[in-house]
Amino acid sequence: MKVPSQIIRKTKRKKSSRPSWSKDQETRYKELFAQLEGLGFVVRREELKRGHCWKVLSGSCRSLAQNLVFIDSRLSPDDQIAFLQSKIAEAQPQPNFSAGVAQAA
């Protein structure tokens, strides 16, 4: 039994789902990452599940005694940086101006 010769074709290589980062973006991301960890958060960058009937966004949650922040690694670098900046702004305590007014009176 002879097997017909087959032509082996190269398959097209899939593009990476991860965006490319510039040096400035990497540096800024690492600074924000460290700042958020300094505020007591555990930051994880992962490919969040997507698919039929799934719409997953980057976000934060609390598990037992840990504050977790999940970042979708497939987002553009600017979107990841903007997300970290918004989480830092949310996590920092807001100044209480009414307490200062009460003490002055």
MMTF fields as JSON, N, C-alpha, C and O atoms, coordinates in Angstrom:
{
  "mmtfVersion": "1.0.0",
  "mmtfProducer": "UNKNOWN",
  "numBonds": 419,
  "numAtoms": 420,
  "numGroups": 105,
  "numChains": 1,
  "numModels": 1,
  "chainsPerModel": [1],
  "groupsPerChain": [105],
  "chainIdList": ["A"],
  "bondAtomList": [4, 2, 8, 6, 12, 10, 16, 14, 20, 18, 24, 22, 28, 26, 32, 30, 36, 34, 40, 38, 44, 42, 48, 46, 52, 50, 56, 54, 60, 58, 64, 62, 68, 66, 72, 70, 76, 74, 80, 78, 84, 82, 88, 86, 92, 90, 96, 94, 100, 98, 104, 102, 108, 106, 112, 110, 116, 114, 120, 118, 124, 122, 128, 126, 132, 130, 136, 134, 140, 138, 144, 142, 148, 146, 152, 150, 156, 154, 160, 158, 164, 162, 168, 166, 172, 170, 176, 174, 180, 178, 184, 182, 188, 186, 192, 190, 196, 194, 200, 198, 204, 202, 208, 206, 212, 210, 216, 214, 220, 218, 224, 222, 228, 226, 232, 230, 236, 234, 240, 238, 244, 242, 248, 246, 252, 250, 256, 254, 260, 258, 264, 262, 268, 266, 272, 270, 276, 274, 280, 278, 284, 282, 288, 286, 292, 290, 296, 294, 300, 298, 304, 302, 308, 306, 312, 310, 316, 314, 320, 318, 324, 322, 328, 326, 332, 330, 336, 334, 340, 338, 344, 342, 348, 346, 352, 350, 356, 354, 360, 358, 364, 362, 368, 366, 372, 370, 376, 374, 380, 378, 384, 382, 388, 386, 392, 390, 396, 394, 400, 398, 404, 402, 408, 406, 412, 410, 416, 414],
  "bondOrderList": [1, 1, 1, 1, 1, 1, 1, 1, 1, 1, 1, 1, 1, 1, 1, 1, 1, 1, 1, 1, 1, 1, 1, 1, 1, 1, 1, 1, 1, 1, 1, 1, 1, 1, 1, 1, 1, 1, 1, 1, 1, 1, 1, 1, 1, 1, 1, 1, 1, 1, 1, 1, 1, 1, 1, 1, 1, 1, 1, 1, 1, 1, 1, 1, 1, 1, 1, 1, 1, 1, 1, 1, 1, 1, 1, 1, 1, 1, 1, 1, 1, 1, 1, 1, 1, 1, 1, 1, 1, 1, 1, 1, 1, 1, 1, 1, 1, 1, 1, 1, 1, 1, 1, 1],
  "groupList": [{"groupName": "MET", "atomNameList": ["N", "CA", "C", "O"], "elementList": ["N", "C", "C", "O"], "formalChargeList": [0, 0, 0, 0], "bondAtomList": [1, 0, 2, 1, 3, 2], "bondOrderList": [1, 1, 2], "singleLetterCode": "M", "chemCompType": "L-PEPTIDE LINKING"}, {"groupName": "LYS", "atomNameList": ["N", "CA", "C", "O"], "elementList": ["N", "C", "C", "O"], "formalChargeList": [0, 0, 0, 0], "bondAtomList": [1, 0, 2, 1, 3, 2], "bondOrderList": [1, 1, 2], "singleLetterCode": "K", "chemCompType": "L-PEPTIDE LINKING"}, {"groupName": "VAL", "atomNameList": ["N", "CA", "C", "O"], "elementList": ["N", "C", "C", "O"], "formalChargeList": [0, 0, 0, 0], "bondAtomList": [1, 0, 2, 1, 3, 2], "bondOrderList": [1, 1, 2], "singleLetterCode": "V", "chemCompType": "L-PEPTIDE LINKING"}, {"groupName": "PRO", "atomNameList": ["N", "CA", "C", "O"], "elementList": ["N", "C", "C", "O"], "formalChargeList": [0, 0, 0, 0], "bondAtomList": [1, 0, 2, 1, 3, 2], "bondOrderList": [1, 1, 2], "singleLetterCode": "P", "chemCompType": "L-PEPTIDE LINKING"}, {"groupName": "SER", "atomNameList": ["N", "CA", "C", "O"], "elementList": ["N", "C", "C", "O"], "formalChargeList": [0, 0, 0, 0], "bondAtomList": [1, 0, 2, 1, 3, 2], "bondOrderList": [1, 1, 2], "singleLetterCode": "S", "chemCompType": "L-PEPTIDE LINKING"}, {"groupName": "GLN", "atomNameList": ["N", "CA", "C", "O"], "elementList": ["N", "C", "C", "O"], "formalChargeList": [0, 0, 0, 0], "bondAtomList": [1, 0, 2, 1, 3, 2], "bondOrderList": [1, 1, 2], "singleLetterCode": "Q", "chemCompType": "L-PEPTIDE LINKING"}, {"groupName": "ILE", "atomNameList": ["N", "CA", "C", "O"], "elementList": ["N", "C", "C", "O"], "formalChargeList": [0, 0, 0, 0], "bondAtomList": [1, 0, 2, 1, 3, 2], "bondOrderList": [1, 1, 2], "singleLetterCode": "I", "chemCompType": "L-PEPTIDE LINKING"}, {"groupName": "ARG", "atomNameList": ["N", "CA", "C", "O"], "elementList": ["N", "C", "C", "O"], "formalChargeList": [0, 0, 0, 0], "bondAtomList": [1, 0, 2, 1, 3, 2], "bondOrderList": [1, 1, 2], "singleLetterCode": "R", "chemCompType": "L-PEPTIDE LINKING"}, {"groupName": "THR", "atomNameList": ["N", "CA", "C", "O"], "elementList": ["N", "C", "C", "O"], "formalChargeList": [0, 0, 0, 0], "bondAtomList": [1, 0, 2, 1, 3, 2], "bondOrderList": [1, 1, 2], "singleLetterCode": "T", "chemCompType": "L-PEPTIDE LINKING"}, {"groupName": "TRP", "atomNameList": ["N", "CA", "C", "O"], "elementList": ["N", "C", "C", "O"], "formalChargeList": [0, 0, 0, 0], "bondAtomList": [1, 0, 2, 1, 3, 2], "bondOrderList": [1, 1, 2], "singleLetterCode": "W", "chemCompType": "L-PEPTIDE LINKING"}, {"groupName": "ASP", "atomNameList": ["N", "CA", "C", "O"], "elementList": ["N", "C", "C", "O"], "formalChargeList": [0, 0, 0, 0], "bondAtomList": [1, 0, 2, 1, 3, 2], "bondOrderList": [1, 1, 2], "singleLetterCode": "D", "chemCompType": "L-PEPTIDE LINKING"}, {"groupName": "GLU", "atomNameList": ["N", "CA", "C", "O"], "elementList": ["N", "C", "C", "O"], "formalChargeList": [0, 0, 0, 0], "bondAtomList": [1, 0, 2, 1, 3, 2], "bondOrderList": [1, 1, 2], "singleLetterCode": "E", "chemCompType": "L-PEPTIDE LINKING"}, {"groupName": "TYR", "atomNameList": ["N", "CA", "C", "O"], "elementList": ["N", "C", "C", "O"], "formalChargeList": [0, 0, 0, 0], "bondAtomList": [1, 0, 2, 1, 3, 2], "bondOrderList": [1, 1, 2], "singleLetterCode": "Y", "chemCompType": "L-PEPTIDE LINKING"}, {"groupName": "LEU", "atomNameList": ["N", "CA", "C", "O"], "elementList": ["N", "C", "C", "O"], "formalChargeList": [0, 0, 0, 0], "bondAtomList": [1, 0, 2, 1, 3, 2], "bondOrderList": [1, 1, 2], "singleLetterCode": "L", "chemCompType": "L-PEPTIDE LINKING"}, {"groupName": "PHE", "atomNameList": ["N", "CA", "C", "O"], "elementList": ["N", "C", "C", "O"], "formalChargeList": [0, 0, 0, 0], "bondAtomList": [1, 0, 2, 1, 3, 2], "bondOrderList": [1, 1, 2], "singleLetterCode": "F", "chemCompType": "L-PEPTIDE LINKING"}, {"groupName": "ALA", "atomNameList": ["N", "CA", "C", "O"], "elementList": ["N", "C", "C", "O"], "formalChargeList": [0, 0, 0, 0], "bondAtomList": [1, 0, 2, 1, 3, 2], "bondOrderList": [1, 1, 2], "singleLetterCode": "A", "chemCompType": "L-PEPTIDE LINKING"}, {"groupName": "GLY", "atomNameList": ["N", "CA", "C", "O"], "elementList": ["N", "C", "C", "O"], "formalChargeList": [0, 0, 0, 0], "bondAtomList": [1, 0, 2, 1, 3, 2], "bondOrderList": [1, 1, 2], "singleLetterCode": "G", "chemCompType": "PEPTIDE LINKING"}, {"groupName": "HIS", "atomNameList": ["N", "CA", "C", "O"], "elementList": ["N", "C", "C", "O"], "formalChargeList": [0, 0, 0, 0], "bondAtomList": [1, 0, 2, 1, 3, 2], "bondOrderList": [1, 1, 2], "singleLetterCode": "H", "chemCompType": "L-PEPTIDE LINKING"}, {"groupName": "CYS", "atomNameList": ["N", "CA", "C", "O"], "elementList": ["N", "C", "C", "O"], "formalChargeList": [0, 0, 0, 0], "bondAtomList": [1, 0, 2, 1, 3, 2], "bondOrderList": [1, 1, 2], "singleLetterCode": "C", "chemCompType": "L-PEPTIDE LINKING"}, {"groupName": "ASN", "atomNameList": ["N", "CA", "C", "O"], "elementList": ["N", "C", "C", "O"], "formalChargeList": [0, 0, 0, 0], "bondAtomList": [1, 0, 2, 1, 3, 2], "bondOrderList": [1, 1, 2], "singleLetterCode": "N", "chemCompType": "L-PEPTIDE LINKING"}],
  "groupTypeList": [0, 1, 2, 3, 4, 5, 6, 6, 7, 1, 8, 1, 7, 1, 1, 4, 4, 7, 3, 4, 9, 4, 1, 10, 5, 11, 8, 7, 12, 1, 11, 13, 14, 15, 5, 13, 11, 16, 13, 16, 14, 2, 2, 7, 7, 11, 11, 13, 1, 7, 16, 17, 18, 9, 1, 2, 13, 4, 16, 4, 18, 7, 4, 13, 15, 5, 19, 13, 2, 14, 6, 10, 4, 7, 13, 4, 3, 10, 10, 5, 6, 15, 14, 13, 5, 4, 1, 6, 15, 11, 15, 5, 3, 5, 3, 19, 14, 4, 15, 16, 2, 15, 5, 15, 15],
  "groupIdList": [1, 2, 3, 4, 5, 6, 7, 8, 9, 10, 11, 12, 13, 14, 15, 16, 17, 18, 19, 20, 21, 22, 23, 24, 25, 26, 27, 28, 29, 30, 31, 32, 33, 34, 35, 36, 37, 38, 39, 40, 41, 42, 43, 44, 45, 46, 47, 48, 49, 50, 51, 52, 53, 54, 55, 56, 57, 58, 59, 60, 61, 62, 63, 64, 65, 66, 67, 68, 69, 70, 71, 72, 73, 74, 75, 76, 77, 78, 79, 80, 81, 82, 83, 84, 85, 86, 87, 88, 89, 90, 91, 92, 93, 94, 95, 96, 97, 98, 99, 100, 101, 102, 103, 104, 105],
  "secStructList": [7, 7, 7, 7, 7, 7, 7, 7, 7, 7, 7, 7, 7, 7, 7, 7, 1, 1, 7, 7, 7, 7, 2, 2, 2, 2, 2, 2, 2, 2, 2, 2, 2, 2, 2, 2, 2, 2, 6, 6, 3, 3, 3, 3, 3, 3, 7, 7, 7, 7, 5, 6, 6, 5, 7, 7, 7, 7, 3, 3, 3, 3, 3, 6, 6, 3, 3, 3, 3, 3, 3, 3, 6, 6, 1, 7, 2, 2, 2, 2, 2, 2, 2, 2, 2, 2, 2, 2, 2, 2, 2, 1, 7, 7, 7, 7, 2, 2, 2, 2, 2, 2, 2, 2, 7],
  "xCoordList": [0.836, 0.0, 0.888, 1.662, 0.759, 1.571, 0.8, -0.403, 1.517, 0.93, 1.296, 2.469, 0.285, 0.631, 1.473, 1.267, 2.4, 3.243, 2.404, 1.587, 2.629, 1.87, 2.781, 3.966, 2.213, 2.966, 2.804, 1.687, 3.907, 3.863, 3.864, 4.787, 2.805, 2.688, 2.924, 2.503, 3.596, 3.811, 2.526, 1.869, 2.181, 0.987, 1.367, 2.493, 0.412, 0.663, 0.785, 0.033, 1.74, 1.966, 0.962, 0.748, 0.356, -0.613, 0.079, 1.166, -0.558, -0.009, -0.192, -1.176, 0.744, 0.66, -0.502, -0.741, -1.219, -2.332, -1.84, -2.627, -0.571, -0.017, 0.506, 1.235, 0.131, 0.6, 2.071, 2.612, 2.709, 4.117, 4.203, 3.363, 5.236, 5.414, 6.664, 7.677, 6.586, 7.775, 8.474, 7.893, 9.7, 10.458, 9.758, 9.684, 9.247, 8.555, 7.299, 7.018, 6.553, 5.342, 5.667, 4.986, 6.72, 7.139, 7.535, 7.138, 8.319, 8.773, 7.595, 7.526, 6.665, 5.48, 4.622, 4.123, 4.446, 3.643, 4.268, 3.565, 5.585, 6.26, 6.158, 6.01, 6.238, 6.086, 4.687, 4.535, 3.674, 2.291, 2.025, 1.322, 2.593, 2.468, 3.013, 2.363, 4.213, 4.847, 4.05, 3.909, 3.538, 2.754, 1.474, 1.099, 0.812, -0.416, -0.116, -0.889, 0.993, 1.386, 1.727, 1.475, 2.296, 2.601, 1.338, 1.375, 0.226, -1.053, -1.755, -2.863, -1.097, -1.635, -2.401, -3.137, -2.244, -2.94, -2.006, -0.794, -2.577, -1.854, -2.283, -3.465, -1.324, -1.632, -1.242, -0.122, -2.199, -1.929, -2.326, -3.414, -1.439, -1.719, -1.861, -0.913, -3.054, -3.35, -4.216, -4.8, -4.287, -5.242, -6.579, -6.792, -7.461, -8.751, -9.623, -9.534, -10.465, -11.262, -12.222, -12.869, -12.298, -13.23, -13.865, -13.303, -14.996, -15.64, -17.126, -17.619, -17.824, -19.269, -19.92, -19.705, -20.69, -21.416, -20.501, -20.942, -19.26, -18.331, -17.898, -17.521, -17.952, -17.402, -16.654, -17.239, -15.373, -14.553, -13.739, -13.136, -13.728, -12.956, -11.941, -12.095, -10.918, -9.982, -10.739, -11.691, -10.322, -11.024, -10.336, -9.224, -11.017, -10.449, -11.488, -12.687, -11.014, -11.907, -11.174, -9.983, -11.896, -11.306, -11.527, -12.653, -10.459, -10.523, -9.869, -8.666, -10.67, -10.226, -9.612, -10.331, -8.324, -7.712, -6.893, -6.155, -7.022, -6.221, -7.076, -8.211, -6.528, -7.132, -6.43, -5.221, -7.182, -6.614, -7.008, -8.115, -6.089, -6.361, -5.944, -4.804, -6.884, -6.612, -6.592, -7.49, -5.559, -5.417, -5.37, -4.59, -6.202, -6.196, -4.943, -4.77, -4.076, -2.797, -2.967, -2.013, -4.153, -4.375, -4.799, -4.926, -5.018, -5.334, -4.095, -2.969, -4.315, -3.174, -2.396, -2.961, -1.121, -0.33, -0.935, -0.934, -1.449, -2.042, -3.283, -3.514, -4.08, -5.264, -4.881, -5.528, -3.827, -3.379, -2.863, -3.148, -2.116, -1.578, -2.709, -2.709, -3.679, -4.818, -5.63, -6.121, -5.772, -6.504, -5.789, -6.428, -4.468, -3.709, -3.818, -3.955, -3.758, -3.882, -5.25, -5.343, -6.302, -7.639, -7.761, -8.417, -7.143, -7.192, -6.422, -6.844, -5.306, -4.529, -5.339, -5.358, -6.005, -6.829, -7.972, -8.312, -8.568, -9.65, -9.132, -9.823, -7.93, -7.395, -6.852, -6.81, -6.433, -5.867, -6.978, -8.036, -6.74, -7.765, -8.02, -7.095, -9.293, -9.682, -9.55, -9.909, -9.052, -8.93, -10.319, -11.258, -10.427, -11.704, -11.641, -11.086, -12.22, -12.162, -13.112, -12.871, -14.181, -15.156, -14.563, -14.97, -13.63, -13.017, -12.153, -12.109, -11.47, -10.631, -11.458, -11.028, -12.619, -13.493, -14.061, -14.167, -14.416, -14.998, -13.971, -14.319, -12.691, -11.654, -11.342, -11.038, -11.415, -11.071, -12.151, -11.856, -13.374, -14.473, -14.517, -15.386],
  "yCoordList": [-1.166, 0.0, 1.239, 1.473, 2.003, 3.197, 4.403, 4.534, 5.275, 6.514, 7.621, 7.801, 8.374, 9.448, 10.51, 10.826, 11.031, 12.071, 13.326, 13.718, 13.927, 15.113, 16.322, 16.23, 17.434, 18.683, 19.26, 19.451, 19.529, 20.11, 21.621, 22.211, 22.227, 23.671, 24.313, 23.811, 25.41, 26.14, 26.854, 27.457, 26.778, 27.479, 28.897, 29.173, 29.776, 31.155, 31.236, 30.606, 32.017, 32.172, 33.164, 34.242, 32.782, 33.651, 34.858, 34.75, 35.998, 37.187, 37.067, 36.502, 37.59, 37.573, 38.451, 39.521, 37.981, 38.77, 39.824, 40.64, 39.811, 40.793, 42.007, 41.862, 43.192, 44.398, 44.667, 44.196, 45.432, 45.77, 47.042, 47.937, 47.092, 48.177, 48.972, 48.407, 50.288, 51.124, 51.155, 50.757, 51.62, 51.704, 52.625, 52.31, 53.757, 54.701, 54.075, 54.244, 53.355, 52.711, 51.642, 51.525, 50.859, 49.828, 50.442, 49.961, 51.508, 52.179, 52.728, 52.557, 53.388, 53.961, 52.866, 53.021, 51.752, 50.637, 50.078, 49.821, 49.893, 49.337, 50.269, 49.808, 51.583, 52.555, 52.472, 52.439, 52.438, 52.361, 51.033, 50.98, 49.96, 48.63, 48.63, 48.142, 49.185, 49.234, 50.125, 49.809, 51.226, 52.14, 51.466, 51.622, 50.725, 50.032, 48.914, 48.693, 48.209, 47.184, 47.82, 47.225, 49.021, 49.744, 50.132, 50.319, 50.25, 50.554, 49.295, 49.37, 48.136, 46.893, 46.013, 45.122, 46.241, 45.431, 44.38, 44.584, 43.264, 42.254, 42.458, 42.341, 42.76, 43.078, 41.892, 41.387, 41.451, 40.336, 40.734, 41.265, 40.476, 40.751, 39.403, 38.62, 39.146, 37.856, 38.066, 39.131, 37.023, 37.029, 36.596, 35.42, 37.555, 37.253, 36.556, 36.832, 35.652, 34.821, 35.666, 36.583, 35.333, 35.977, 34.898, 33.815, 35.181, 34.222, 34.473, 35.518, 33.506, 33.612, 33.835, 33.055, 34.866, 35.231, 35.667, 35.721, 35.974, 36.447, 37.856, 38.127, 38.728, 40.071, 40.391, 40.865, 40.127, 40.307, 41.581, 41.824, 42.382, 43.617, 43.555, 42.778, 44.367, 44.486, 45.034, 45.797, 44.651, 45.129, 44.707, 44.179, 44.949, 44.591, 43.847, 43.954, 43.089, 42.362, 42.121, 42.401, 41.608, 41.305, 39.83, 39.339, 39.126, 37.705, 37.485, 37.688, 37.07, 36.907, 38.222, 39.208, 38.257, 39.49, 40.196, 41.133, 39.745, 40.335, 41.209, 40.861, 42.335, 43.178, 42.831, 43.021, 42.326, 41.885, 42.837, 43.374, 43.038, 43.818, 42.942, 42.481, 42.719, 41.931, 42.857, 43.679, 42.715, 43.519, 42.573, 41.621, 42.838, 42.03, 42.36, 43.493, 41.379, 41.619, 41.884, 42.308, 41.647, 41.904, 43.346, 43.741, 44.135, 45.549, 46.277, 45.809, 47.408, 48.205, 48.721, 48.851, 49.012, 49.532, 50.792, 50.939, 51.699, 52.926, 52.63, 53.282, 51.644, 51.274, 50.64, 50.89, 49.818, 49.198, 50.262, 50.207, 51.216, 52.295, 53.156, 53.506, 53.501, 54.306, 53.571, 54.19, 52.257, 51.471, 51.509, 51.705, 51.324, 51.375, 52.753, 52.852, 53.807, 55.158, 55.354, 55.975, 54.83, 54.98, 54.191, 54.649, 53.021, 52.222, 52.9, 52.849, 53.528, 54.258, 55.443, 55.713, 56.147, 57.29, 56.849, 57.551, 55.686, 55.155, 54.709, 54.865, 54.158, 53.572, 54.598, 54.343, 55.756, 56.762, 57.43, 57.745, 57.645, 58.276, 59.709, 60.439, 60.1, 61.451, 62.375, 61.979, 63.578, 64.507, 64.893, 65.069, 65.02, 65.363, 66.843, 67.22, 67.672, 69.121, 69.576, 70.604, 68.834, 69.25, 69.142, 69.896, 68.243, 68.105, 69.339, 69.787, 69.884, 71.053, 72.307, 73.168, 72.403, 73.553, 73.518, 74.556, 72.344, 72.204, 72.564, 73.141, 72.21, 72.499, 74.002, 74.545, 74.666, 76.079, 76.952, 78.038, 76.476, 77.28, 77.248, 77.876],
  "zCoordList": [0.0, 0.0, 0.0, 0.928, -1.037, -1.169, -0.658, -0.881, 0.028, 0.527, -0.449, -0.775, -0.922, -1.851, -1.146, 0.026, -1.883, -1.27, -1.037, -1.87, 0.098, 0.475, 0.489, 0.808, 0.144, 0.193, 1.589, 2.07, 2.217, 3.56, 3.405, 2.842, 3.92, 3.813, 5.173, 6.215, 5.117, 6.363, 6.724, 5.875, 7.989, 8.449, 8.83, 9.244, 8.682, 9.064, 10.571, 11.315, 10.995, 12.424, 12.991, 12.436, 14.097, 14.743, 15.343, 15.912, 15.212, 15.85, 17.354, 17.83, 18.074, 19.531, 19.977, 19.417, 20.995, 21.514, 22.501, 22.982, 22.799, 23.725, 22.955, 21.975, 23.403, 22.716, 23.011, 24.011, 22.123, 22.345, 23.198, 23.1, 24.029, 24.995, 24.653, 24.241, 24.826, 24.704, 26.063, 27.072, 26.086, 27.353, 28.351, 29.539, 27.876, 28.758, 29.364, 30.551, 28.536, 29.034, 30.071, 31.09, 29.802, 30.759, 32.093, 33.154, 32.027, 33.243, 34.024, 35.241, 33.342, 34.003, 34.62, 35.735, 33.898, 34.408, 35.689, 36.666, 35.68, 36.851, 38.052, 39.183, 37.813, 38.906, 39.514, 40.735, 38.662, 39.146, 39.841, 40.85, 39.292, 39.874, 41.303, 42.228, 41.466, 42.789, 43.742, 44.923, 43.23, 44.065, 44.56, 45.721, 43.69, 44.078, 45.072, 46.005, 44.884, 45.859, 47.198, 48.246, 47.18, 48.407, 49.174, 50.391, 48.46, 49.099, 49.623, 50.153, 49.47, 50.032, 49.055, 49.481, 47.763, 46.766, 46.18, 46.105, 45.77, 45.008, 43.559, 43.235, 42.688, 41.296, 40.425, 40.504, 39.579, 38.677, 37.264, 37.04, 36.32, 34.905, 34.206, 34.142, 33.686, 33.069, 31.835, 31.638, 31.006, 29.91, 30.51, 30.805, 30.681, 31.263, 30.233, 29.036, 30.708, 29.82, 28.996, 29.502, 27.718, 26.803, 25.964, 25.799, 25.449, 24.564, 24.501, 24.926, 23.97, 23.823, 25.187, 26.116, 25.303, 26.538, 27.676, 28.824, 27.393, 28.422, 28.062, 26.922, 29.011, 28.835, 30.124, 31.098, 30.11, 31.298, 31.146, 30.101, 32.188, 32.193, 33.32, 34.262, 33.224, 34.333, 35.526, 35.365, 36.719, 37.896, 39.171, 39.156, 40.278, 41.58, 42.384, 42.129, 43.363, 44.26, 45.578, 45.707, 46.525, 47.827, 48.102, 48.015, 48.432, 48.738, 50.089, 50.251, 51.054, 52.433, 52.913, 53.074, 53.14, 53.644, 52.573, 52.873, 51.308, 50.238, 49.339, 49.012, 48.948, 47.914, 46.609, 46.478, 45.653, 44.382, 43.266, 43.25, 42.335, 41.137, 39.957, 39.886, 39.029, 37.833, 36.625, 36.441, 35.807, 34.607, 33.414, 33.398, 32.423, 31.208, 30.405, 29.956, 30.226, 29.553, 28.063, 27.41, 27.506, 26.09, 25.818, 24.659, 26.869, 26.677, 26.163, 26.334, 25.543, 25.074, 26.286, 27.372, 26.113, 27.237, 27.86, 29.082, 27.031, 27.559, 28.406, 29.425, 27.981, 28.757, 30.093, 31.11, 30.091, 31.345, 32.313, 33.509, 31.802, 32.64, 33.188, 34.368, 32.33, 32.775, 33.841, 34.785, 33.693, 34.684, 36.03, 37.064, 36.026, 37.28, 37.931, 39.151, 37.132, 37.674, 38.335, 39.393, 37.721, 38.308, 39.609, 40.544, 39.683, 40.912, 42.044, 43.199, 41.72, 42.729, 43.239, 44.44, 42.338, 42.741, 43.652, 44.605, 43.363, 44.206, 45.569, 46.576, 45.608, 46.838, 47.809, 49.012, 47.313, 48.204, 49.0, 48.455, 50.281, 51.117, 50.673, 50.317, 50.7, 50.323, 51.532, 52.642, 51.348, 52.475, 52.989, 52.212, 54.308, 54.945, 55.31, 56.342, 54.445, 54.653, 55.756, 56.388, 55.996, 57.015, 58.422, 59.306, 58.656, 59.977, 60.293, 61.438, 59.278, 59.48, 59.784, 60.552, 59.191, 59.407, 60.835, 61.489, 61.302, 62.64, 63.725, 64.755, 63.475, 64.471, 64.508, 65.57, 63.361, 63.298, 63.969, 64.469, 63.973, 64.529, 65.989, 66.594]
}
